Amino acid sequence: MERKKMTKALIGESLKVLMRDHPFEKITIKMITDEAGVIRPTFYNYFCDKYEVVEWIFNENIIDKVRSMFEQKMYTEGLKLLFVCMKNDCTFYKKAFEITGQNAFTDIVRNSLYQLFISEVNTVYIENQSANPLLTPEMVAAFYSVSLSNLLELWIRSNNQQYTAENMVDAYAYLVSHRIQDFIIPTEKPAGD
C-alpha cells in the first residue's frame, strides 16, 4: 500500500513540475511518465488520465487533511488549513484553475468540497430544521461548496499577497453569516426626482 501511495505521489509531483513550464493542455502522459521515471503502464495502473492526477493531488494534499479536522469538529481550523495549503502551493493551483471544459479544476474543487460538506452535514443535520423544505443537507452542502470554491478561485487567481489565509477565512465566515442586503447600501434619490 505504501508503494502505491509513493508511486501516485511521484506521478503527481511530476505533473506539478511540468505545469510550472507548460500549459496543462500541452502536457502528455509521456511527459509525465518521463518526468516521473516510470513507464506508461505504471501511470495507467493508478490514473485514467492527467485530470485524475490533478484531482488526486487536490484531495490528497488538501481535502483529506481538512476532512480529518472536520471529523474532529475543528471547522474553522479546517477551513484555515484549506486556504493555507492552497496558498503554499499557489503556483500549481493558479495553473490548475486555468483547466476549463469538461474536466475543469473548478468542478473538481466544487465536487470535493461538496463531498466534504455533505458527509459532515449529514452527521449533524436535524430534520425539519427550517420551515423551508428546500433546505436539505444536499442543498446546504451545494451552497457552501459552490460559494467556497468560487472564493478560492478568485483568491488564488488574484495572487494578492495581502490576503492571508486568516483574512480569507474571516471573510468567508463573514460572507456566509450575513445576508446580501447587509452589503448593499441604498443611495438616496436626489431631491426633485
N, CA and C atoms as a LAMMPS dump frame, in Angstrom:
ITEM: TIMESTEP
0
ITEM: NUMBER OF ATOMS
579
ITEM: BOX BOUNDS ff ff ff
-5.0000000000000000e+02 5.0000000000000000e+02
-5.0000000000000000e+02 5.0000000000000000e+02
-5.0000000000000000e+02 5.0000000000000000e+02
ITEM: ATOMS id mol type element x y z
1 1 1 N 0.825 -1.2 0
2 1 2 C 0 0 0
3 1 3 C 0.871 1.266 0
4 2 1 N 1.94 1.232 0.781
5 2 2 C 2.838 2.385 0.849
6 2 3 C 3.492 2.652 -0.511
7 3 1 N 3.827 1.581 -1.216
8 3 2 C 4.451 1.739 -2.536
9 3 3 C 3.476 2.397 -3.512
10 4 1 N 2.208 1.995 -3.438
11 4 2 C 1.192 2.587 -4.307
12 4 3 C 1.087 4.088 -4.053
13 5 1 N 1.06 4.465 -2.784
14 5 2 C 0.963 5.887 -2.433
15 5 3 C 2.197 6.649 -2.909
16 6 1 N 3.373 6.038 -2.767
17 6 2 C 4.613 6.688 -3.205
18 6 3 C 4.625 6.872 -4.724
19 7 1 N 4.143 5.878 -5.456
20 7 2 C 4.12 5.989 -6.923
21 7 3 C 3.132 7.064 -7.352
22 8 1 N 1.969 7.109 -6.724
23 8 2 C 0.99 8.158 -7.038
24 8 3 C 1.573 9.534 -6.742
25 9 1 N 2.252 9.649 -5.611
26 9 2 C 2.865 10.928 -5.241
27 9 3 C 3.936 11.326 -6.248
28 10 1 N 4.708 10.38 -6.722
29 10 2 C 5.749 10.647 -7.726
30 10 3 C 5.125 11.152 -9.026
31 11 1 N 4.065 10.515 -9.451
32 11 2 C 3.365 10.942 -10.677
33 11 3 C 2.756 12.33 -10.472
34 12 1 N 2.143 12.537 -9.312
35 12 2 C 1.55 13.846 -9.014
36 12 3 C 2.583 14.952 -9.002
37 13 1 N 3.706 14.689 -8.367
38 13 2 C 4.774 15.693 -8.305
39 13 3 C 5.325 15.983 -9.696
40 14 1 N 5.418 14.96 -10.53
41 14 2 C 5.907 15.146 -11.9
42 14 3 C 4.977 16.058 -12.69
43 15 1 N 3.681 15.856 -12.52
44 15 2 C 2.731 16.733 -13.207
45 15 3 C 2.868 18.166 -12.705
46 16 1 N 3.027 18.341 -11.409
47 16 2 C 3.188 19.684 -10.854
48 16 3 C 4.432 20.375 -11.418
49 17 1 N 5.519 19.63 -11.526
50 17 2 C 6.76 20.184 -12.093
51 17 3 C 6.523 20.619 -13.535
52 18 1 N 5.872 19.776 -14.302
53 18 2 C 5.613 20.091 -15.711
54 18 3 C 4.688 21.3 -15.86
55 19 1 N 3.731 21.443 -14.95
56 19 2 C 2.786 22.558 -15.043
57 19 3 C 3.444 23.904 -14.779
58 20 1 N 4.619 23.905 -14.177
59 20 2 C 5.331 25.176 -13.973
60 20 3 C 5.743 25.8 -15.3
61 21 1 N 6.086 24.948 -16.272
62 21 2 C 6.642 25.439 -17.53
63 21 3 C 5.777 25.188 -18.755
64 22 1 N 4.724 24.402 -18.615
65 22 2 C 3.902 24.041 -19.769
66 22 3 C 2.43 24.26 -19.466
67 23 1 N 1.674 24.695 -20.466
68 23 2 C 0.226 24.752 -20.284
69 23 3 C -0.305 23.328 -20.076
70 24 1 N -1.281 23.173 -19.209
71 24 2 C -1.8 21.856 -18.875
72 24 3 C -2.225 21.075 -20.115
73 25 1 N -2.894 21.751 -21.048
74 25 2 C -3.415 21.048 -22.233
75 25 3 C -2.299 20.501 -23.127
76 26 1 N -1.085 21.022 -22.984
77 26 2 C 0.049 20.556 -23.799
78 26 3 C 0.82 19.412 -23.132
79 27 1 N 0.525 19.14 -21.871
80 27 2 C 1.235 18.086 -21.149
81 27 3 C 0.651 16.733 -21.543
82 28 1 N 1.532 15.819 -21.921
83 28 2 C 1.105 14.475 -22.32
84 28 3 C 1.427 13.469 -21.216
85 29 1 N 0.813 12.301 -21.319
86 29 2 C 1.102 11.22 -20.373
87 29 3 C 2.574 10.835 -20.476
88 30 1 N 3.113 10.84 -21.689
89 30 2 C 4.528 10.51 -21.881
90 30 3 C 5.417 11.504 -21.14
91 31 1 N 5.083 12.777 -21.215
92 31 2 C 5.866 13.778 -20.496
93 31 3 C 5.834 13.506 -18.987
94 32 1 N 4.655 13.15 -18.488
95 32 2 C 4.513 12.886 -17.049
96 32 3 C 5.334 11.664 -16.651
97 33 1 N 5.218 10.583 -17.436
98 33 2 C 5.946 9.357 -17.085
99 33 3 C 7.454 9.544 -17.225
100 34 1 N 7.875 10.296 -18.228
101 34 2 C 9.315 10.578 -18.376
102 34 3 C 9.825 11.357 -17.17
103 35 1 N 9.087 12.363 -16.767
104 35 2 C 9.48 13.182 -15.612
105 35 3 C 9.509 12.34 -14.337
106 36 1 N 8.554 11.416 -14.217
107 36 2 C 8.465 10.575 -13.019
108 36 3 C 9.442 9.41 -13.043
109 37 1 N 9.936 9.087 -14.237
110 37 2 C 10.84 7.939 -14.35
111 37 3 C 10.114 6.608 -14.248
112 38 1 N 8.869 6.592 -14.709
113 38 2 C 8.084 5.35 -14.722
114 38 3 C 7.626 5.079 -16.145
115 39 1 N 7.168 3.863 -16.387
116 39 2 C 6.682 3.523 -17.718
117 39 3 C 5.192 3.827 -17.812
118 40 1 N 4.732 3.996 -19.033
119 40 2 C 3.345 4.374 -19.301
120 40 3 C 2.323 3.457 -18.615
121 41 1 N 2.503 2.112 -18.68
122 41 2 C 1.535 1.252 -17.995
123 41 3 C 1.448 1.522 -16.488
124 42 1 N 2.543 1.94 -15.884
125 42 2 C 2.515 2.273 -14.458
126 42 3 C 1.557 3.432 -14.209
127 43 1 N 1.619 4.44 -15.073
128 43 2 C 0.695 5.572 -14.945
129 43 3 C -0.737 5.065 -14.929
130 44 1 N -1.078 4.209 -15.91
131 44 2 C -2.456 3.742 -16.052
132 44 3 C -2.857 2.728 -14.975
133 45 1 N -1.897 2.217 -14.225
134 45 2 C -2.247 1.392 -13.068
135 45 3 C -2.871 2.229 -11.961
136 46 1 N -2.568 3.528 -11.97
137 46 2 C -3.009 4.402 -10.885
138 46 3 C -4.014 5.476 -11.312
139 47 1 N -3.911 5.925 -12.551
140 47 2 C -4.764 7.026 -13.011
141 47 3 C -5.303 6.736 -14.401
142 48 1 N -6.498 7.255 -14.679
143 48 2 C -7.089 7.129 -16.016
144 48 3 C -6.508 8.158 -16.969
145 49 1 N -6.282 9.369 -16.453
146 49 2 C -5.791 10.465 -17.286
147 49 3 C -5.164 11.531 -16.395
148 50 1 N -4.665 12.579 -17.01
149 50 2 C -3.975 13.626 -16.246
150 50 3 C -4.945 14.439 -15.377
151 51 1 N -6.22 14.49 -15.759
152 51 2 C -7.215 15.196 -14.947
153 51 3 C -7.403 14.492 -13.61
154 52 1 N -7.366 13.181 -13.657
155 52 2 C -7.5 12.411 -12.423
156 52 3 C -6.299 12.648 -11.506
157 53 1 N -5.133 12.89 -12.087
158 53 2 C -3.948 13.2 -11.284
159 53 3 C -4.164 14.522 -10.554
160 54 1 N -4.668 15.519 -11.251
161 54 2 C -4.928 16.821 -10.633
162 54 3 C -5.924 16.662 -9.483
163 55 1 N -6.972 15.9 -9.712
164 55 2 C -7.968 15.663 -8.663
165 55 3 C -7.334 14.952 -7.464
166 56 1 N -6.498 13.957 -7.739
167 56 2 C -5.836 13.23 -6.655
168 56 3 C -4.939 14.165 -5.845
169 57 1 N -4.196 15.025 -6.526
170 57 2 C -3.312 15.98 -5.832
171 57 3 C -4.128 16.843 -4.872
172 58 1 N -5.22 17.405 -5.366
173 58 2 C -6.054 18.279 -4.531
174 58 3 C -6.621 17.524 -3.333
175 59 1 N -7.156 16.335 -3.587
176 59 2 C -7.751 15.566 -2.496
177 59 3 C -6.704 15.053 -1.506
178 60 1 N -5.602 14.574 -2.02
179 60 2 C -4.55 14.032 -1.155
180 60 3 C -3.874 15.122 -0.325
181 61 1 N -3.551 16.234 -0.956
182 61 2 C -2.783 17.285 -0.279
183 61 3 C -3.621 18.248 0.54
184 62 1 N -4.924 18.304 0.25
185 62 2 C -5.754 19.277 0.966
186 62 3 C -7.003 18.652 1.575
187 63 1 N -7.884 18.127 0.761
188 63 2 C -9.206 17.695 1.232
189 63 3 C -9.112 16.627 2.323
190 64 1 N -8.236 15.65 2.164
191 64 2 C -8.122 14.604 3.182
192 64 3 C -7.694 15.178 4.533
193 65 1 N -6.83 16.185 4.514
194 65 2 C -6.38 16.825 5.75
195 65 3 C -7.511 17.646 6.38
196 66 1 N -8.253 18.355 5.534
197 66 2 C -9.373 19.153 6.021
198 66 3 C -10.455 18.229 6.587
199 67 1 N -10.723 17.13 5.895
200 67 2 C -11.721 16.168 6.371
201 67 3 C -11.364 15.668 7.771
202 68 1 N -10.096 15.397 7.983
203 68 2 C -9.647 14.933 9.294
204 68 3 C -9.959 15.969 10.376
205 69 1 N -9.762 17.226 10.059
206 69 2 C -10.061 18.284 11.03
207 69 3 C -11.57 18.431 11.24
208 70 1 N -12.339 18.342 10.161
209 70 2 C -13.793 18.433 10.276
210 70 3 C -14.33 17.294 11.14
211 71 1 N -13.768 16.104 10.997
212 71 2 C -14.218 14.969 11.802
213 71 3 C -14.007 15.219 13.284
214 72 1 N -13.05 16.071 13.606
215 72 2 C -12.79 16.45 14.999
216 72 3 C -13.569 17.716 15.384
217 73 1 N -14.468 18.14 14.496
218 73 2 C -15.309 19.334 14.693
219 73 3 C -14.485 20.611 14.782
220 74 1 N -13.335 20.616 14.12
221 74 2 C -12.455 21.781 14.076
222 74 3 C -12.682 22.482 12.735
223 75 1 N -13.856 23.078 12.58
224 75 2 C -14.267 23.628 11.297
225 75 3 C -13.454 24.851 10.877
226 76 1 N -13.286 25.794 11.758
227 76 2 C -12.517 26.995 11.417
228 76 3 C -11.072 26.632 11.093
229 77 1 N -10.499 25.756 11.885
230 77 2 C -9.126 25.327 11.644
231 77 3 C -9.011 24.568 10.323
232 78 1 N -10.038 23.763 10.007
233 78 2 C -10.055 23.036 8.741
234 78 3 C -10.111 23.977 7.555
235 79 1 N -10.953 25.006 7.654
236 79 2 C -11.032 25.992 6.569
237 79 3 C -9.723 26.756 6.439
238 80 1 N -9.123 27.094 7.565
239 80 2 C -7.835 27.793 7.515
240 80 3 C -6.788 26.908 6.838
241 81 1 N -6.782 25.63 7.17
242 81 2 C -5.841 24.704 6.549
243 81 3 C -6.054 24.639 5.039
244 82 1 N -7.299 24.648 4.613
245 82 2 C -7.622 24.65 3.181
246 82 3 C -6.976 25.849 2.492
247 83 1 N -7.158 27.027 3.045
248 83 2 C -6.584 28.235 2.464
249 83 3 C -5.053 28.227 2.539
250 84 1 N -4.506 27.789 3.67
251 84 2 C -3.046 27.758 3.828
252 84 3 C -2.419 26.812 2.804
253 85 1 N -2.989 25.624 2.655
254 85 2 C -2.431 24.648 1.705
255 85 3 C -2.493 25.163 0.271
256 86 1 N -3.594 25.814 -0.079
257 86 2 C -3.696 26.35 -1.438
258 86 3 C -2.703 27.487 -1.64
259 87 1 N -2.544 28.321 -0.639
260 87 2 C -1.6 29.437 -0.751
261 87 3 C -0.161 28.927 -0.822
262 88 1 N 0.146 27.885 -0.047
263 88 2 C 1.508 27.337 -0.05
264 88 3 C 1.892 26.738 -1.395
265 89 1 N 0.91 26.312 -2.156
266 89 2 C 1.171 25.74 -3.476
267 89 3 C 0.439 26.577 -4.54
268 90 1 N 0.488 27.879 -4.338
269 90 2 C -0.258 28.832 -5.163
270 90 3 C 0.04 28.699 -6.652
271 91 1 N 1.294 28.504 -7.013
272 91 2 C 1.66 28.405 -8.431
273 91 3 C 0.921 27.253 -9.096
274 92 1 N 0.916 26.1 -8.446
275 92 2 C 0.214 24.945 -9.006
276 92 3 C -1.283 25.213 -9.099
277 93 1 N -1.889 25.717 -8.025
278 93 2 C -3.34 25.9 -8.03
279 93 3 C -3.779 27.006 -8.973
280 94 1 N -2.947 28.004 -9.135
281 94 2 C -3.273 29.048 -10.115
282 94 3 C -3.335 28.443 -11.52
283 95 1 N -2.351 27.591 -11.843
284 95 2 C -2.354 26.902 -13.144
285 95 3 C -3.521 25.922 -13.233
286 96 1 N -3.815 25.254 -12.134
287 96 2 C -4.908 24.28 -12.135
288 96 3 C -6.25 24.962 -12.423
289 97 1 N -6.452 26.152 -11.876
290 97 2 C -7.713 26.86 -12.124
291 97 3 C -7.845 27.29 -13.589
292 98 1 N -6.775 27.22 -14.346
293 98 2 C -6.842 27.512 -15.786
294 98 3 C -7.397 26.319 -16.579
295 99 1 N -7.503 25.166 -15.942
296 99 2 C -8.067 23.98 -16.607
297 99 3 C -9.575 24.159 -16.67
298 100 1 N -10.078 24.269 -17.891
299 100 2 C -11.508 24.505 -18.085
300 100 3 C -12.103 23.373 -18.92
301 101 1 N -13.384 23.486 -19.174
302 101 2 C -14.04 22.488 -20.006
303 101 3 C -14.652 21.38 -19.175
304 102 1 N -14.766 20.214 -19.787
305 102 2 C -15.444 19.08 -19.17
306 102 3 C -14.807 18.66 -17.844
307 103 1 N -13.515 18.772 -17.722
308 103 2 C -12.803 18.377 -16.504
309 103 3 C -12.206 19.592 -15.787
310 104 1 N -12.944 20.667 -15.734
311 104 2 C -12.449 21.916 -15.15
312 104 3 C -12.041 21.715 -13.695
313 105 1 N -10.951 22.355 -13.314
314 105 2 C -10.491 22.25 -11.935
315 105 3 C -11.516 22.85 -10.972
316 106 1 N -12.207 23.881 -11.39
317 106 2 C -13.252 24.464 -10.551
318 106 3 C -14.279 23.407 -10.172
319 107 1 N -14.629 22.557 -11.125
320 107 2 C -15.586 21.48 -10.845
321 107 3 C -14.998 20.454 -9.884
322 108 1 N -13.715 20.162 -10.035
323 108 2 C -13.047 19.224 -9.125
324 108 3 C -13.108 19.769 -7.7
325 109 1 N -12.772 21.038 -7.545
326 109 2 C -12.796 21.664 -6.22
327 109 3 C -14.212 21.646 -5.664
328 110 1 N -15.172 22.056 -6.473
329 110 2 C -16.57 22.103 -6.033
330 110 3 C -17.053 20.714 -5.612
331 111 1 N -16.763 19.696 -6.412
332 111 2 C -17.227 18.346 -6.094
333 111 3 C -16.549 17.797 -4.836
334 112 1 N -15.268 18.069 -4.694
335 112 2 C -14.55 17.602 -3.496
336 112 3 C -15.089 18.29 -2.24
337 113 1 N -15.338 19.582 -2.339
338 113 2 C -15.912 20.31 -1.201
339 113 3 C -17.328 19.826 -0.9
340 114 1 N -18.09 19.56 -1.944
341 114 2 C -19.451 19.046 -1.738
342 114 3 C -19.411 17.734 -0.955
343 115 1 N -18.53 16.817 -1.365
344 115 2 C -18.418 15.536 -0.656
345 115 3 C -17.997 15.752 0.797
346 116 1 N -17.097 16.682 1.009
347 116 2 C -16.66 17.009 2.365
348 116 3 C -17.826 17.549 3.192
349 117 1 N -18.559 18.503 2.627
350 117 2 C -19.652 19.137 3.36
351 117 3 C -20.84 18.197 3.546
352 118 1 N -21.198 17.419 2.531
353 118 2 C -22.378 16.557 2.657
354 118 3 C -22.157 15.499 3.72
355 119 1 N -20.951 14.962 3.807
356 119 2 C -20.707 13.951 4.84
357 119 3 C -20.797 14.566 6.231
358 120 1 N -20.344 15.794 6.366
359 120 2 C -20.41 16.466 7.667
360 120 3 C -21.831 16.915 7.988
361 121 1 N -22.512 17.506 7.023
362 121 2 C -23.88 17.983 7.25
363 121 3 C -24.792 16.809 7.59
364 122 1 N -24.618 15.684 6.93
365 122 2 C -25.462 14.521 7.202
366 122 3 C -25.293 13.992 8.617
367 123 1 N -24.148 14.248 9.237
368 123 2 C -23.947 13.75 10.601
369 123 3 C -24.583 14.655 11.648
370 124 1 N -24.836 15.902 11.292
371 124 2 C -25.358 16.84 12.297
372 124 3 C -26.689 17.485 11.919
373 125 1 N -27.161 17.268 10.711
374 125 2 C -28.365 17.946 10.247
375 125 3 C -29.594 17.438 10.989
376 126 1 N -30.387 18.343 11.469
377 126 2 C -31.607 17.986 12.187
378 126 3 C -32.773 18.117 11.212
379 127 1 N -33.561 17.049 11.069
380 127 2 C -34.713 17.09 10.167
381 127 3 C -35.618 18.265 10.511
382 128 1 N -36.169 18.863 9.475
383 128 2 C -37.093 19.995 9.622
384 128 3 C -36.482 21.137 10.432
385 129 1 N -35.192 21.327 10.267
386 129 2 C -34.508 22.408 10.958
387 129 3 C -35.057 23.753 10.499
388 130 1 N -35.526 23.789 9.284
389 130 2 C -36.047 25.021 8.721
390 130 3 C -37.479 24.798 8.272
391 131 1 N -38.218 25.868 8.224
392 131 2 C -39.577 25.78 7.702
393 131 3 C -39.559 25.604 6.187
394 132 1 N -38.406 25.823 5.582
395 132 2 C -38.279 25.699 4.136
396 132 3 C -37.83 24.283 3.778
397 133 1 N -38.685 23.51 3.108
398 133 2 C -38.333 22.117 2.791
399 133 3 C -37.196 21.983 1.77
400 134 1 N -36.844 23.072 1.106
401 134 2 C -35.739 23.017 0.151
402 134 3 C -34.375 22.963 0.829
403 135 1 N -34.323 23.33 2.099
404 135 2 C -33.042 23.363 2.799
405 135 3 C -32.676 21.968 3.311
406 136 1 N -32.42 21.105 2.351
407 136 2 C -31.996 19.739 2.645
408 136 3 C -30.489 19.723 2.876
409 137 1 N -29.959 18.644 3.418
410 137 2 C -28.494 18.555 3.546
411 137 3 C -27.792 18.743 2.204
412 138 1 N -28.374 18.211 1.126
413 138 2 C -27.778 18.356 -0.206
414 138 3 C -27.741 19.814 -0.65
415 139 1 N -28.816 20.546 -0.388
416 139 2 C -28.872 21.954 -0.76
417 139 3 C -27.859 22.77 0.049
418 140 1 N -27.761 22.48 1.335
419 140 2 C -26.816 23.187 2.2
420 140 3 C -25.383 22.919 1.735
421 141 1 N -25.058 21.645 1.486
422 141 2 C -23.711 21.29 1.036
423 141 3 C -23.399 21.919 -0.314
424 142 1 N -24.377 21.943 -1.205
425 142 2 C -24.167 22.549 -2.53
426 142 3 C -23.897 24.049 -2.403
427 143 1 N -24.668 24.731 -1.577
428 143 2 C -24.485 26.172 -1.4
429 143 3 C -23.064 26.488 -0.916
430 144 1 N -22.633 25.792 0.127
431 144 2 C -21.319 26.083 0.691
432 144 3 C -20.185 25.639 -0.218
433 145 1 N -20.356 24.551 -0.939
434 145 2 C -19.283 24.104 -1.832
435 145 3 C -19.121 25.055 -3.015
436 146 1 N -20.224 25.552 -3.558
437 146 2 C -20.147 26.498 -4.678
438 146 3 C -19.543 27.815 -4.216
439 147 1 N -20.032 28.34 -3.106
440 147 2 C -19.526 29.644 -2.653
441 147 3 C -18.043 29.56 -2.279
442 148 1 N -17.647 28.502 -1.6
443 148 2 C -16.248 28.39 -1.192
444 148 3 C -15.331 28.137 -2.379
445 149 1 N -15.744 27.309 -3.319
446 149 2 C -14.878 27.05 -4.478
447 149 3 C -14.7 28.316 -5.307
448 150 1 N -15.753 29.1 -5.456
449 150 2 C -15.636 30.361 -6.2
450 150 3 C -14.724 31.35 -5.484
451 151 1 N -14.839 31.423 -4.171
452 151 2 C -13.978 32.321 -3.399
453 151 3 C -12.515 31.889 -3.502
454 152 1 N -12.263 30.588 -3.4
455 152 2 C -10.891 30.079 -3.532
456 152 3 C -10.301 30.431 -4.896
457 153 1 N -11.093 30.249 -5.929
458 153 2 C -10.603 30.557 -7.275
459 153 3 C -10.286 32.036 -7.428
460 154 1 N -11.186 32.894 -6.988
461 154 2 C -10.935 34.339 -7.078
462 154 3 C -9.675 34.717 -6.31
463 155 1 N -9.503 34.15 -5.142
464 155 2 C -8.363 34.459 -4.289
465 155 3 C -7.056 33.987 -4.918
466 156 1 N -7.005 32.742 -5.36
467 156 2 C -5.776 32.201 -5.943
468 156 3 C -5.425 32.92 -7.241
469 157 1 N -6.418 33.176 -8.068
470 157 2 C -6.148 33.858 -9.341
471 157 3 C -5.699 35.294 -9.135
472 158 1 N -6.164 35.94 -8.067
473 158 2 C -5.778 37.34 -7.826
474 158 3 C -4.313 37.448 -7.43
475 159 1 N -3.787 36.404 -6.788
476 159 2 C -2.392 36.367 -6.36
477 159 3 C -2.025 37.578 -5.497
478 160 1 N -2.997 38.1 -4.771
479 160 2 C -2.778 39.256 -3.909
480 160 3 C -2.147 38.798 -2.602
481 161 1 N -0.923 39.187 -2.359
482 161 2 C -0.17 38.756 -1.181
483 161 3 C -0.721 39.338 0.122
484 162 1 N -1.539 40.384 0.023
485 162 2 C -2.098 40.999 1.227
486 162 3 C -3.162 40.116 1.867
487 163 1 N -3.798 39.275 1.082
488 163 2 C -4.883 38.439 1.59
489 163 3 C -4.317 37.129 2.115
490 164 1 N -4.159 37.045 3.426
491 164 2 C -3.635 35.838 4.045
492 164 3 C -4.742 34.806 4.183
493 165 1 N -4.352 33.6 4.55
494 165 2 C -5.332 32.543 4.791
495 165 3 C -6.289 32.965 5.912
496 166 1 N -5.747 33.582 6.939
497 166 2 C -6.583 34.031 8.057
498 166 3 C -7.594 35.073 7.593
499 167 1 N -7.135 36.034 6.761
500 167 2 C -8.046 37.042 6.217
501 167 3 C -9.171 36.39 5.439
502 168 1 N -8.819 35.394 4.654
503 168 2 C -9.807 34.743 3.792
504 168 3 C -10.816 33.937 4.604
505 169 1 N -10.365 33.258 5.634
506 169 2 C -11.293 32.512 6.498
507 169 3 C -12.244 33.482 7.176
508 170 1 N -11.715 34.604 7.67
509 170 2 C -12.562 35.621 8.297
510 170 3 C -13.567 36.182 7.296
511 171 1 N -13.108 36.462 6.085
512 171 2 C -14.007 37 5.049
513 171 3 C -15.087 35.988 4.698
514 172 1 N -14.708 34.729 4.542
515 172 2 C -15.682 33.693 4.213
516 172 3 C -16.713 33.549 5.33
517 173 1 N -16.252 33.525 6.571
518 173 2 C -17.169 33.417 7.704
519 173 3 C -18.139 34.606 7.725
520 174 1 N -17.627 35.78 7.435
521 174 2 C -18.481 36.969 7.412
522 174 3 C -19.508 36.866 6.286
523 175 1 N -19.043 36.465 5.115
524 175 2 C -19.95 36.363 3.968
525 175 3 C -21.093 35.383 4.223
526 176 1 N -20.773 34.216 4.758
527 176 2 C -21.825 33.208 4.923
528 176 3 C -22.715 33.464 6.132
529 177 1 N -22.32 34.393 6.987
530 177 2 C -23.151 34.686 8.155
531 177 3 C -23.978 35.971 7.985
532 178 1 N -23.909 36.571 6.799
533 178 2 C -24.666 37.798 6.55
534 178 3 C -25.516 37.668 5.286
535 179 1 N -26.568 38.457 5.253
536 179 2 C -27.425 38.496 4.075
537 179 3 C -26.819 39.443 3.043
538 180 1 N -27.18 39.274 1.802
539 180 2 C -26.658 40.16 0.752
540 180 3 C -27.097 41.603 1.012
541 181 1 N -28.244 41.777 1.634
542 181 2 C -28.72 43.126 1.949
543 181 3 C -27.766 43.859 2.885
544 182 1 N -26.997 43.115 3.666
545 182 2 C -26.032 43.741 4.571
546 182 3 C -24.885 44.409 3.818
547 183 1 N -24.717 44.055 2.548
548 183 2 C -23.625 44.61 1.744
549 183 3 C -24.089 45.707 0.805
550 184 1 N -25.375 45.898 0.726
551 184 2 C -25.929 46.885 -0.203
552 184 3 C -26.337 48.12 0.577
553 185 1 N -25.739 49.224 0.218
554 185 2 C -26.086 50.495 0.858
555 185 3 C -26.932 51.273 -0.129
556 186 1 N -28.2 51.426 0.189
557 186 2 C -29.054 52.148 -0.759
558 186 3 C -28.635 53.616 -0.87
559 187 1 N -28.68 54.097 -2.074
560 187 2 C -28.373 55.505 -2.28
561 187 3 C -29.674 56.274 -2.294
562 188 1 N -29.611 57.445 -1.734
563 188 2 C -30.825 58.267 -1.708
564 188 3 C -31.011 58.926 -3.057
565 189 1 N -32.25 59.038 -3.453
566 189 2 C -32.551 59.727 -4.694
567 189 3 C -32.354 61.216 -4.462
568 190 1 N -31.762 61.872 -5.454
569 190 2 C -31.602 63.326 -5.325
570 190 3 C -32.97 64.004 -5.217
571 191 1 N -33.013 65.099 -4.478
572 191 2 C -34.258 65.854 -4.315
573 191 3 C -34.749 66.325 -5.669
574 192 1 N -36.036 66.219 -5.871
575 192 2 C -36.622 66.703 -7.117
576 192 3 C -36.822 65.603 -8.143
577 193 1 N -36.414 64.405 -7.893
578 193 2 C -36.639 63.298 -8.842
579 193 3 C -37.925 62.616 -8.602
